[in-house]
Amino acid sequence: MLSFSTEDFLVALETYNLAIWPIQVFTYFLIALALFVLFKPSNYSVKIVLAVLSMFWLFNGIVFCFIFWSPSHLFGYIFGILCVIQGFLFLYSIKVSDMTIGSPDKTYTLIGLLFVFYAIIGYQIIGYFLGHIYPKFFPAGLVPCPTTIFTFGIFLIIHNKTPLQYYIIPLIISLGGFLAAYNGIYEDIGLIIAGVLGTILIIGRNAQFKRKDIKTT
C-alpha cells in the first residue's frame, strides 16, 4: 500500500528525534564543516564534503528509514534503499575522485547557498508555523527531504561537473515531495523546487564543461 499517512510519518519522526538526541547538534557541526572547507578549499576539501554527505545519506537510510519509518510504511524501505545506495555512491566518489571543486560561479554559488540555508533553517521555520515542532521536526542531514535539498546546494557550490549517478537519486526523492506536500508537509514544496531547478542547472553546467572539453581536444 503506497498511500501516505502524515500522522504516522510524524509519529515515526518524533520517536526518531527523541531517540537520536543530541546527534542533531553534531550534524549541524558537520554541515558547518562542509561549508567551511568548500569556501576554504584544500586538497582534502571535496573528500571531506563527500564523507559528510555519505554519512548523512547512510544514516538517513539505515537509521531513520529502515529502523524508525519502515515498520509503519513501505515507503520507509523504498527510501531507505535509495538513501543507502546514495551514501555508498558518495563513498565511491571519494575513492575515484570524480568530483572536484571548480572555478567559482556567483549565480551557482548563490542558488546553492539558498538551497543550503533553506535545508538547515528555512525548512524548519516553515515547519514551525505548520506545527512541525521538535521532536516532530525535520533536521537537515538526518531526514531525507532536507538532506536532499542540502545535497543539491552542495552540488551547485562545488562549481564543477556532477556525474549523473550522483544526482539521480536526490532527484527521485525530490519528486516524492509532491506526495508529501499534497498531504500537508508544505515544506517539501522547496524540496521539489530544489530537485527540479538543481537538476536543470547541473545538466546545463555539465553541458558547458562538455563543450569546453570538445574544444580543447
N, CA, C and O of each residue as an XYZ file, in Angstrom:
868
protein
N       0.859     -1.205      0.000
C       0.000      0.000      0.000
C       0.879      1.233      0.000
O       1.727      1.391      0.878
N       0.683      2.130     -0.999
C       1.543      3.285     -1.131
C       0.847      4.597     -0.755
O       1.346      5.672     -1.088
N      -0.302      4.523     -0.063
C      -0.913      5.747      0.456
C       0.002      6.314      1.539
O       0.768      5.582      2.164
N      -0.088      7.620      1.750
C       0.825      8.282      2.679
C       0.037      8.858      3.847
O      -0.872      9.664      3.647
N       0.383      8.448      5.070
C      -0.255      8.966      6.274
C       0.697      9.954      6.948
O       1.737      9.562      7.477
N       0.334     11.235      6.923
C       1.179     12.256      7.533
C       1.336     12.012      9.025
O       2.427     12.172      9.573
N       0.260     11.630      9.675
C       0.312     11.434     11.120
C       1.235     10.289     11.502
O       2.023     10.410     12.440
N       1.142      9.176     10.781
C       2.041      8.043     11.058
C       3.494      8.441     10.834
O       4.380      8.050     11.594
N       3.729      9.225      9.782
C       5.087      9.659      9.490
C       5.616     10.563     10.605
O       6.765     10.425     11.024
N       4.786     11.481     11.079
C       5.216     12.401     12.129
C       5.454     11.672     13.449
O       6.325     12.061     14.227
N       4.680     10.617     13.699
C       4.916      9.809     14.900
C       6.282      9.130     14.812
O       7.044      9.124     15.778
N       6.583      8.558     13.647
C       7.896      7.938     13.443
C       9.006      8.972     13.581
O      10.058      8.687     14.153
N       8.770     10.172     13.056
C       9.753     11.252     13.131
C       9.989     11.667     14.580
O      11.128     11.898     14.987
N       8.917     11.761     15.353
C       9.042     12.140     16.769
C       9.860     11.096     17.537
O      10.770     11.445     18.289
N       9.538      9.840     17.349
C      10.266      8.765     18.028
C      11.746      8.795     17.661
O      12.619      8.614     18.510
N      12.004      9.024     16.388
C      13.374      9.075     15.864
C      14.165     10.220     16.490
O      15.274     10.009     16.980
N      13.609     11.419     16.480
C      14.320     12.581     17.022
C      14.617     12.440     18.509
O      15.688     12.832     18.972
N      13.694     11.894     19.240
C      13.918     11.687     20.672
C      14.992     10.629     20.915
O      15.782     10.738     21.852
N      15.012      9.613     20.069
C      15.961      8.507     20.260
C      17.394      8.899     19.930
O      18.332      8.410     20.559
N      17.569      9.782     18.944
C      18.931     10.078     18.490
C      19.528     11.331     19.126
O      20.709     11.610     18.918
N      18.760     12.083     19.885
C      19.297     13.299     20.515
C      20.554     12.964     21.324
O      20.525     11.969     22.048
N      21.676     13.735     21.252
C      21.841     15.054     20.598
C      22.572     14.974     19.258
O      23.322     15.890     18.920
N      22.376     13.912     18.494
C      23.055     13.796     17.202
C      22.700     14.970     16.284
O      23.501     15.360     15.435
N      21.490     15.535     16.459
C      21.089     16.680     15.637
C      22.097     17.822     15.748
O      22.417     18.470     14.752
N      22.594     18.066     16.952
C      23.559     19.150     17.170
C      24.863     18.840     16.434
O      25.424     19.711     15.768
N      25.340     17.615     16.552
C      26.576     17.206     15.880
C      26.434     17.303     14.364
O      27.390     17.641     13.666
N      25.243     17.007     13.862
C      25.002     17.076     12.419
C      25.179     18.496     11.901
O      25.758     18.695     10.833
N      24.693     19.480     12.637
C      24.838     20.865     12.202
C      26.302     21.302     12.254
O      26.714     22.175     11.490
N      27.077     20.712     13.136
C      28.520     20.963     13.130
C      29.147     20.426     11.840
O      30.002     21.082     11.245
N      28.725     19.241     11.411
C      29.240     18.662     10.170
C      28.840     19.502      8.955
O      29.617     19.648      8.011
N      27.631     20.049      8.985
C      27.194     20.934      7.901
C      28.092     22.163      7.827
O      28.526     22.564      6.747
N      28.368     22.759      8.990
C      29.250     23.932      9.036
C      30.647     23.577      8.530
O      31.269     24.363      7.816
N      31.137     22.400      8.898
C      32.456     21.953      8.445
C      32.482     21.812      6.925
O      33.432     22.254      6.279
N      31.448     21.202      6.351
C      31.385     21.011      4.900
C      31.411     22.351      4.176
O      32.119     22.502      3.180
N      30.652     23.319      4.661
C      30.625     24.632      4.029
C      31.968     25.341      4.184
O      32.438     25.995      3.253
N      32.576     25.211      5.345
C      33.867     25.863      5.587
C      34.928     25.364      4.614
O      35.646     26.166      4.016
N      35.032     24.061      4.452
C      36.093     23.525      3.580
C      35.807     23.801      2.104
O      36.731     23.833      1.292
N      34.533     24.002      1.751
C      34.226     24.360      0.371
C      34.685     25.778      0.048
O      35.151     26.053     -1.058
N      34.548     26.670      1.018
C      34.922     28.066      0.779
C      36.364     28.358      1.184
O      36.863     29.455      0.935
N      37.039     27.393      1.805
C      38.469     27.466      2.091
C      39.101     26.190      1.530
O      39.598     25.353      2.284
N      39.077     26.048      0.194
C      39.441     24.763     -0.418
C      40.881     24.352     -0.179
O      41.796     25.175     -0.158
N      41.049     23.054      0.001
C      42.366     22.430      0.118
C      42.326     21.139     -0.681
O      41.325     20.833     -1.330
N      43.411     20.385     -0.634
C      43.453     19.115     -1.361
C      42.439     18.102     -0.831
O      42.097     17.142     -1.521
N      41.967     18.315      0.381
C      41.072     17.343      1.013
C      39.628     17.846      1.115
O      38.770     17.149      1.658
N      39.355     19.041      0.602
C      38.028     19.641      0.783
C      36.909     18.765      0.237
O      35.946     18.471      0.944
N      37.035     18.347     -1.021
C      35.970     17.551     -1.633
C      35.804     16.215     -0.914
O      34.680     15.751     -0.725
N      36.908     15.597     -0.516
C      36.817     14.319      0.196
C      36.081     14.477      1.526
O      35.297     13.613      1.918
N      36.343     15.594      2.214
C      35.647     15.854      3.475
C      34.159     16.041      3.230
O      33.333     15.469      3.942
N      33.812     16.840      2.223
C      32.407     17.091      1.908
C      31.699     15.795      1.512
O      30.589     15.527      1.971
N      32.330     15.004      0.673
C      31.728     13.733      0.241
C      31.585     12.760      1.404
O      30.618     12.001      1.468
N      32.547     12.782      2.324
C      32.446     11.929      3.510
C      31.257     12.346      4.373
O      30.539     11.496      4.899
N      31.052     13.660      4.517
C      29.913     14.166      5.287
C      28.608     13.762      4.609
O      27.690     13.277      5.271
N      28.520     13.956      3.302
C      27.314     13.569      2.571
C      27.055     12.068      2.674
O      25.912     11.638      2.830
N      28.107     11.288      2.588
C      27.955      9.837      2.697
C      27.394      9.451      4.069
O      26.484      8.627      4.163
N      27.938     10.049      5.126
C      27.433      9.767      6.476
C      25.964     10.135      6.599
O      25.171      9.384      7.166
N      25.604     11.310      6.058
C      24.212     11.752      6.136
C      23.284     10.763      5.443
O      22.284     10.343      6.024
N      23.602     10.388      4.214
C      22.704      9.524      3.448
C      22.630      8.120      4.022
O      21.557      7.518      4.044
N      23.741      7.595      4.481
C      23.710      6.266      5.097
C      22.918      6.281      6.396
O      22.160      5.351      6.672
N      23.088      7.330      7.196
C      22.337      7.430      8.450
C      20.845      7.572      8.155
O      20.012      6.954      8.820
N      20.513      8.391      7.151
C      19.114      8.518      6.733
C      18.523      7.160      6.385
O      17.448      6.792      6.858
N      19.246      6.426      5.549
C      18.713      5.160      5.079
C      18.632      4.090      6.140
O      17.590      3.458      6.318
N      19.745      3.882      6.855
C      19.807      2.772      7.808
C      19.024      3.067      9.079
O      18.242      2.235      9.539
N      19.233      4.245      9.644
C      18.634      4.537     10.950
C      17.205      5.059     10.813
O      16.271      4.465     11.351
N      17.035      6.172     10.093
C      15.681      6.737     10.010
C      14.739      5.850      9.202
O      13.689      5.439      9.696
N      15.117      5.558      7.960
C      14.183      4.851      7.081
C      13.951      3.392      7.491
O      12.807      2.964      7.646
N      15.036      2.633      7.665
C      14.884      1.208      7.955
C      14.398      0.937      9.381
O      13.507      0.114      9.593
N      14.986      1.631     10.352
C      14.676      1.315     11.753
C      13.403      1.990     12.239
O      12.589      1.358     12.912
N      13.214      3.285     11.904
C      12.107      4.030     12.502
C      10.898      4.192     11.578
O       9.765      4.220     12.060
N      11.110      4.298     10.268
C       9.980      4.577      9.377
C       9.408      3.310      8.752
O       8.189      3.171      8.656
N      10.258      2.391      8.327
C       9.774      1.225      7.582
C       8.787      0.350      8.361
O       7.924     -0.261      7.730
N       8.863      0.252      9.709
C       7.854     -0.571     10.387
C       6.421     -0.091     10.186
O       5.480     -0.873     10.315
N       6.251      1.201      9.869
C       4.895      1.738      9.707
C       4.513      1.973      8.260
O       3.346      2.231      7.964
N       5.492      1.888      7.334
C       5.139      2.159      5.940
C       6.181      1.604      4.975
O       7.381      1.620      5.249
N       5.691      1.115      3.844
C       6.560      0.582      2.800
C       7.526      1.631      2.271
O       8.635      1.303      1.850
N       7.102      2.908      2.290
C       7.980      3.975      1.817
C       9.307      3.992      2.582
O      10.340      4.389      2.043
N       9.266      3.557      3.838
C      10.488      3.526      4.625
C      11.535      2.620      3.994
O      12.718      2.959      3.967
N      11.105      1.468      3.487
C      12.024      0.550      2.816
C      12.517      1.145      1.501
O      13.707      1.088      1.191
N      11.588      1.717      0.729
C      11.946      2.264     -0.583
C      12.955      3.405     -0.430
O      14.002      3.409     -1.077
N      12.628      4.367      0.429
C      13.533      5.493      0.635
C      14.830      5.030      1.295
O      15.901      5.569      1.016
N      14.731      4.039      2.160
C      15.929      3.526      2.822
C      16.917      2.947      1.817
O      18.116      3.215      1.894
N      16.416      2.159      0.883
C      17.284      1.576     -0.147
C      17.934      2.674     -0.977
O      19.133      2.622     -1.252
N      17.142      3.673     -1.379
C      17.674      4.774     -2.182
C      18.748      5.545     -1.418
O      19.791      5.885     -1.977
N      18.490      5.820     -0.142
C      19.452      6.584      0.661
C      20.759      5.814      0.857
O      21.841      6.396      0.777
N      20.660      4.524      1.109
C      21.868      3.714      1.307
C      22.685      3.662      0.020
O      23.908      3.796      0.056
N      22.021      3.470     -1.110
C      22.736      3.470     -2.389
C      23.453      4.806     -2.587
O      24.617      4.848     -2.986
N      22.735      5.900     -2.299
C      23.340      7.226     -2.462
C      24.552      7.399     -1.544
O      25.568      7.965     -1.947
N      24.439      6.916     -0.328
C      25.561      7.006      0.598
C      26.788      6.274      0.092
O      27.904      6.780      0.206
N      26.594      5.086     -0.467
C      27.725      4.323     -0.996
C      28.267      4.957     -2.283
O      29.457      4.842     -2.575
N      27.405      5.619     -3.046
C      27.879      6.329     -4.232
C      28.836      7.452     -3.846
O      29.842      7.674     -4.520
N      28.524      8.154     -2.772
C      29.429      9.211     -2.314
C      30.745      8.627     -1.801
O      31.806      9.218     -2.000
N      30.679      7.476     -1.145
C      31.915      6.809     -0.731
C      32.739      6.423     -1.951
O      33.961      6.573     -1.958
N      32.075      5.931     -2.967
C      32.757      5.567     -4.210
C      33.419      6.787     -4.845
O      34.531      6.706     -5.365
N      32.721      7.909     -4.795
C      33.259      9.136     -5.386
C      34.534      9.581     -4.687
O      35.429     10.131     -5.329
N      34.631      9.352     -3.385
C      35.867      9.679     -2.661
C      37.025      8.873     -3.230
O      38.126      9.396     -3.405
N      36.780      7.607     -3.515
C      37.832      6.714     -3.995
C      38.290      7.069     -5.402
O      39.488      7.103     -5.683
N      37.324      7.336     -6.292
C      37.685      7.552     -7.699
C      37.993      9.009     -8.010
O      38.499      9.319     -9.088
N      37.688      9.914     -7.065
C      37.980     11.351     -7.227
C      37.393     11.911     -8.516
O      38.084     12.602     -9.265
N      36.114     11.616     -8.780
C      35.482     12.133     -9.997
C      34.628     13.364     -9.741
O      33.891     13.802    -10.625
N      34.720     13.928     -8.537
C      34.098     15.212     -8.241
C      35.165     16.124     -7.660
O      35.854     15.757     -6.708
N      35.301     17.315     -8.234
C      36.318     18.263     -7.797
C      35.716     19.652     -7.700
O      34.618     19.894     -8.201
N      36.435     20.568     -7.056
C      35.985     21.952     -6.948
C      36.474     22.723     -8.167
O      37.653     22.662     -8.516
N      35.560     23.453     -8.816
C      35.929     24.235     -9.981
C      35.994     25.720     -9.664
O      35.915     26.126     -8.505
N      36.139     26.519    -10.705
C      36.198     27.966    -10.533
C      34.840     28.485    -10.070
O      33.811     28.058    -10.595
N      34.815     29.393     -9.100
C      33.549     29.889     -8.549
C      32.652     30.545     -9.595
O      33.133     31.218    -10.507
N      31.375     30.344     -9.457
C      30.373     30.996    -10.293
C      29.353     31.617     -9.342
O      28.713     30.908     -8.566
N      29.202     32.939     -9.403
C      28.371     33.650     -8.422
C      26.921     33.182     -8.434
O      26.296     33.044     -7.382
N      26.389     32.940     -9.632
C      24.987     32.534     -9.727
C      24.773     31.163     -9.092
O      23.859     30.975     -8.290
N      25.623     30.213     -9.460
C      25.501     28.866     -8.900
C      25.748     28.880     -7.391
O      25.065     28.185     -6.639
N      26.718     29.668     -6.956
C      27.007     29.750     -5.517
C      25.817     30.295     -4.758
O      25.441     29.756     -3.717
N      25.217     31.365     -5.271
C      24.078     31.980     -4.594
C      22.911     31.011     -4.493
O      22.315     30.859     -3.427
N      22.583     30.352     -5.604
C      21.461     29.402     -5.579
C      21.791     28.227     -4.667
O      20.934     27.758     -3.917
N      23.041     27.748     -4.731
C      23.452     26.657     -3.860
C      23.322     27.029     -2.397
O      22.845     26.227     -1.593
N      23.741     28.239     -2.040
C      23.634     28.690     -0.652
C      22.174     28.842     -0.229
O      21.819     28.543      0.911
N      21.334     29.307     -1.148
C      19.907     29.409     -0.830
C      19.331     28.028     -0.519
O      18.549     27.872      0.420
N      19.722     27.025     -1.313
C      19.278     25.661     -1.038
C      19.759     25.195      0.338
O      18.993     24.630      1.119
N      21.040     25.440      0.620
C      21.620     25.001      1.893
C      20.908     25.659      3.063
O      20.544     24.985      4.027
N      20.709     26.960      2.987
C      20.080     27.657      4.106
C      18.602     27.311      4.229
O      18.047     27.323      5.328
N      17.965     27.003      3.105
C      16.592     26.528      3.207
C      16.548     25.181      3.915
O      15.662     24.934      4.734
N      17.500     24.315      3.602
C      17.534     22.985      4.219
C      17.751     23.058      5.725
O      17.114     22.324      6.481
N      18.651     23.943      6.167
C      19.019     23.950      7.585
C      18.217     24.948      8.415
O      18.143     24.812      9.637
N      17.605     25.967      7.760
C      16.882     26.986      8.512
C      15.457     27.171      7.991
O      14.492     27.053      8.746
N      15.334     27.465      6.678
C      14.023     27.759      6.113
C      13.024     26.626      6.265
O      11.854     26.858      6.569
N      13.481     25.416      6.057
C      12.613     24.244      6.183
C      12.020     24.174      7.583
O      10.837     23.876      7.749
N      12.850     24.451      8.596
C      12.403     24.377      9.977
C      11.487     25.550     10.349
O      10.561     25.389     11.144
N      11.748     26.729      9.773
C      10.891     27.887     10.055
C       9.486     27.641      9.517
O       8.499     27.852     10.222
N       9.400     27.196      8.275
C       8.085     26.886      7.704
C       7.418     25.771      8.502
O       6.220     25.824      8.779
N       8.205     24.762      8.869
C       7.661     23.670      9.672
C       7.117     24.150     11.005
O       6.112     23.631     11.490
N       7.767     25.130     11.596
C       7.306     25.686     12.880
C       5.879     26.219     12.756
O       5.037     25.964     13.617
N       5.615     26.954     11.689
C       4.286     27.535     11.508
C       3.254     26.493     11.096
O       2.049     26.735     11.172
N       3.731     25.338     10.662
C       2.816     24.247     10.319
C       2.615     23.276     11.479
O       1.889     22.289     11.364
N       3.276     23.578     12.600
C       3.154     22.715     13.776
C       4.140     21.574     13.804
O       4.027     20.675     14.637
N       5.100     21.594     12.913
C       6.123     20.544     12.885
C       7.293     20.992     13.751
O       8.360     21.355     13.256
N       7.062     20.956     15.049
C       7.999     21.456     16.047
C       8.669     20.273     16.735
O       8.078     19.202     16.872
N       9.925     20.484     17.170
C      10.646     19.407     17.849
C       9.767     18.782     18.932
O       9.148     19.509     19.709
N       9.700     17.453     18.999
C      10.511     16.484     18.233
C       9.939     16.082     16.870
O      10.497     15.219     16.191
N       8.828     16.708     16.473
C       8.275     16.401     15.147
C       8.808     17.401     14.127
O       8.038     18.073     13.441
N      10.129     17.491     14.034
C      10.718     18.403     13.063
C      11.695     17.638     12.181
O      12.015     16.479     12.446
N      12.165     18.302     11.128
C      12.939     17.639     10.074
C      14.373     18.160     10.083
O      14.662     19.145      9.404
N      15.274     17.533     10.828
C      16.654     18.026     10.881
C      17.420     17.733      9.592
O      17.413     16.605      9.097
N      18.074     18.753      9.058
C      18.895     18.558      7.858
C      20.001     17.568      8.167
O      20.591     17.591      9.247
N      20.275     16.702      7.209
C      21.307     15.687      7.374
C      20.813     14.398      7.983
O      21.493     13.375      7.912
N      19.626     14.435      8.586
C      19.128     13.264      9.305
C      17.780     12.766      8.800
O      17.315     11.704      9.213
N      17.154     13.525      7.913
C      15.882     13.148      7.298
C      16.031     13.380      5.791
O      16.627     14.378      5.386
N      15.505     12.485      4.957
C      15.782     12.557      3.519
C      15.463     13.876      2.833
O      16.235     14.321      1.985
N      14.334     14.524      3.179
C      13.921     15.698      2.407
C      14.884     16.884      2.543
O      15.395     17.350      1.525
N      15.158     17.394      3.753
C      16.132     18.491      3.844
C      17.542     18.061      3.461
O      18.326     18.878      2.977
N      17.876     16.786      3.669
C      19.195     16.286      3.248
C      19.343     16.359      1.732
O      20.419     16.677      1.227
N      18.278     16.069      1.012
C      18.293     16.154     -0.449
C      18.494     17.595     -0.906
O      19.278     17.858     -1.817
N      17.782     18.527     -0.271
C      17.940     19.943     -0.615
C      19.369     20.390     -0.346
O      19.979     21.071     -1.170
N      19.902     20.004      0.810
C      21.289     20.345      1.162
C      22.261     19.772      0.130
O      23.224     20.437     -0.254
N      22.016     18.562     -0.312
C      22.899     17.908     -1.279
C      22.917     18.659     -2.602
O      23.985     18.874     -3.176
N      21.756     19.058     -3.091
C      21.721     19.843     -4.326
C      22.460     21.169     -4.147
O      23.138     21.633     -5.064
N      22.329     21.775     -2.970
C      23.053     23.003     -2.711
C      24.559     22.806     -2.797
O      25.267     23.637     -3.366
N      25.047     21.712     -2.235
C      26.482     21.400     -2.285
C      26.933     21.162     -3.722
O      27.999     21.625     -4.125
N      26.122     20.440     -4.495
C      26.464     20.192     -5.896
C      26.690     21.505     -6.645
O      27.628     21.627     -7.433
N      25.823     22.484     -6.390
C      25.930     23.755     -7.109
C      27.130     24.567     -6.642
O      27.751     25.263     -7.445
N      27.466     24.491     -5.361
C      28.592     25.253     -4.821
C      29.920     24.684     -5.297
O      30.898     25.423     -5.409
N      29.976     23.385     -5.581
C      31.223     22.751     -5.994
C      31.744     23.323     -7.323
O      32.949     23.282     -7.571
N      30.869     23.851     -8.172
C      31.284     24.536     -9.408
C      31.982     23.623    -10.411
O      32.871     24.080    -11.130
N      31.619     22.391    -10.478
C      32.267     21.512    -11.448
C      31.264     20.476    -11.938
O      30.119     20.454    -11.486
N      31.684     19.630    -12.849
C      30.794     18.604    -13.374
C      30.311     17.682    -12.258
O      31.076     17.277    -11.383
N      29.018     17.365    -12.315
C      28.435     16.421    -11.357
C      27.893     15.238    -12.157
O      26.880     15.377    -12.843
N      28.543     14.084    -12.081
C      28.083     12.920    -12.844
C      26.641     12.539    -12.505
O      26.186     12.710    -11.374
N      25.943     12.021    -13.504
C      24.518     11.685    -13.375
C      24.241     10.785    -12.185
O      23.238     10.968    -11.494
N      25.110      9.816    -11.933
C      24.818      8.836    -10.881
C      24.737      9.457     -9.489
O      24.200      8.842     -8.567
N      25.265     10.664     -9.330
C      25.255     11.285     -8.010
C      24.024     12.155     -7.754
O      23.728     12.478     -6.604
N      23.307     12.536     -8.806
C      22.126     13.372     -8.553
C      20.805     12.733     -8.969
O      19.748     13.329     -8.764
N      20.843     11.526     -9.553
C      19.595     10.909     -9.985
C      18.727     10.497     -8.794
O      17.511     10.690     -8.829
N      19.327      9.935     -7.742
C      18.540      9.550     -6.567
C      18.012     10.779     -5.830
O      16.833     10.800     -5.474
N      18.834     11.808     -5.582
C      18.260     13.032     -4.993
C      17.110     13.597     -5.817
O      16.148     14.116     -5.251
N      17.189     13.506     -7.145
C      16.081     13.990     -7.973
C      14.830     13.151     -7.734
O      13.734     13.696     -7.602
N      14.984     11.833     -7.678
C      13.826     10.955     -7.427
C      13.179     11.295     -6.092
O      11.955     11.393     -6.002
N      13.987     11.474     -5.062
C      13.444     11.805     -3.742
C      12.768     13.163     -3.761
O      11.732     13.348     -3.123
N      13.348     14.126     -4.492
C      12.734     15.452     -4.556
C      11.359     15.394     -5.213
O      10.456     16.133     -4.821
N      11.191     14.524     -6.208
C       9.883     14.387     -6.852
C       8.863     13.744     -5.911
O       7.657     13.946     -6.052
N       9.372     12.959     -4.942
C       8.482     12.423     -3.918
C       7.884     13.510     -3.054
O       6.919     13.274     -2.326
N       8.456     14.709     -3.131
C       7.922     15.839     -2.379
C       6.513     16.227     -2.791
O       5.785     16.849     -2.018
N       6.120     15.858     -4.026
C       4.751     16.149     -4.462
C       3.741     15.449     -3.543
O       2.739     16.043     -3.144
N       4.014     14.187     -3.215
C       3.109     13.426     -2.353
C       3.091     14.002     -0.947
O       2.029     14.138     -0.339
N       4.288     14.345     -0.423
C       4.361     14.898      0.934
C       3.652     16.243      1.011
O       2.889     16.490      1.946
N       3.897     17.115      0.034
C       3.263     18.440      0.036
C       1.745     18.309     -0.083
O       1.003     19.048      0.565
N       1.290     17.381     -0.901
C      -0.150     17.141     -1.062
C      -0.786     16.737      0.263
O      -1.954     17.030      0.517
N      -0.003     16.058      1.109
C      -0.526     15.577      2.394
C      -0.191     16.512      3.561
O      -0.280     16.108      4.720
N       0.189     17.739      3.267
C       0.312     18.743      4.318
C       1.714     19.079      4.759
O       1.887     19.959      5.602
N       2.727     18.415      4.225
C       4.104     18.765      4.573
C       4.568     19.783      3.520
O       5.315     19.457      2.597
N       4.102     21.018      3.692
C       4.288     22.037      2.663
C       5.732     22.516      2.567
O       6.104     23.176      1.596
N       6.545     22.191      3.563
C       7.975     22.499      3.470
C       8.587     21.862      2.228
O       9.569     22.361      1.678
N       7.986     20.742      1.791
C       8.557     19.988      0.677
C       8.293     20.617     -0.684
O       8.746     20.097     -1.703
N       7.561     21.733     -0.712
C       7.490     22.493     -1.961
C       8.900     22.971     -2.319
O       9.284     22.994     -3.489
N       9.658     23.349     -1.293
C      11.051     23.741     -1.506
C      11.897     22.570     -1.978
O      12.842     22.761     -2.744
N      11.574     21.369     -1.535
C      12.278     20.168     -1.980
C      12.076     19.952     -3.480
O      13.022     19.645     -4.206
N      10.848     20.114     -3.928
C      10.544     19.948     -5.350
C      11.314     20.975     -6.180
O      11.917     20.640     -7.200
N      11.286     22.226     -5.729
C      11.990     23.293     -6.450
C      13.480     23.006     -6.505
O      14.104     23.131     -7.559
N      14.055     22.619     -5.359
C      15.494     22.340     -5.307
C      15.862     21.190     -6.234
O      16.883     21.247     -6.919
N      15.039     20.148     -6.260
C      15.335     18.991     -7.094
C      15.252     19.300     -8.579
O      16.150     18.948     -9.344
N      14.173     19.957     -8.986
C      13.972     20.244    -10.414
C      14.945     21.318    -10.885
O      15.643     21.132    -11.882
N      14.995     22.448    -10.168
C      15.885     23.537    -10.573
C      17.344     23.107    -10.471
O      18.142     23.398    -11.361
N      17.692     22.418     -9.391
C      19.056     21.954     -9.217
C      19.496     21.036    -10.341
O      20.615     21.148    -10.842
N      18.614     20.125    -10.738
C      18.941     19.193    -11.821
C      19.124     19.925    -13.144
O      20.054     19.632    -13.896
N      18.233     20.881    -13.430
C      18.348     21.661    -14.667
C      19.679     22.409    -14.706
O      20.358     22.428    -15.733
N      20.048     23.025    -13.580
C      21.296     23.779    -13.523
C      22.513     22.866    -13.666
O      23.481     23.207    -14.345
N      22.453     21.711    -13.022
C      23.573     20.762    -13.108
C      23.744     20.253    -14.538
O      24.863     20.175    -15.043
N      22.634     19.909    -15.187
C      22.708     19.428    -16.566
C      23.272     20.517    -17.478
O      24.105     20.243    -18.343
N      22.812     21.751    -17.279
C      23.318     22.852    -18.086
C      24.800     23.086    -17.867
O      25.542     23.318    -18.822
N      25.234     23.028    -16.625
C      26.657     23.216    -16.327
C      27.489     22.067    -16.890
O      28.564     22.297    -17.443
N      27.006     20.847    -16.757
C      27.723     19.703    -17.325
C      27.893     19.849    -18.838
O      28.936     19.502    -19.391
N      26.845     20.372    -19.504
C      26.915     20.568    -20.951
C      27.978     21.605    -21.302
O      28.681     21.464    -22.303
N      28.097     22.648    -20.479
C      29.119     23.664    -20.712
C      30.521     23.060    -20.615
O      31.386     23.342    -21.444
N      30.732     22.237    -19.608
C      32.034     21.590    -19.450
C      32.318     20.637    -20.607
O      33.459     20.519    -21.055
N      31.278     19.960    -21.087
C      31.459     19.028    -22.203
C      31.887     19.777    -23.456
O      32.771     19.329    -24.187
N      31.246     20.932    -23.701
C      31.620     21.735    -24.873
C      33.056     22.228    -24.760
O      33.790     22.257    -25.748
N      33.453     22.616    -23.549
C      34.835     23.058    -23.339
C      35.830     21.932    -23.590
O      36.899     22.139    -24.164
N      35.451     20.729    -23.143
C      36.347     19.570    -23.348
C      36.501     19.271    -24.828
O      37.585     18.905    -25.284
N      35.391     19.429    -25.599
C      35.451     19.148    -27.035
C      36.354     20.166    -27.738
O      37.104     19.816    -28.650
N      36.274     21.426    -27.306
C      37.076     22.474    -27.932
C      38.569     22.288    -27.680
O      39.405     22.659    -28.504
N      38.886     21.706    -26.523
C      40.308     21.554    -26.169
C      40.930     20.285    -26.743
O      42.134     20.066    -26.609
N      40.103     19.441    -27.388
C      40.636     18.197    -27.964
C      40.817     18.321    -29.472
O      41.254     17.372    -30.122
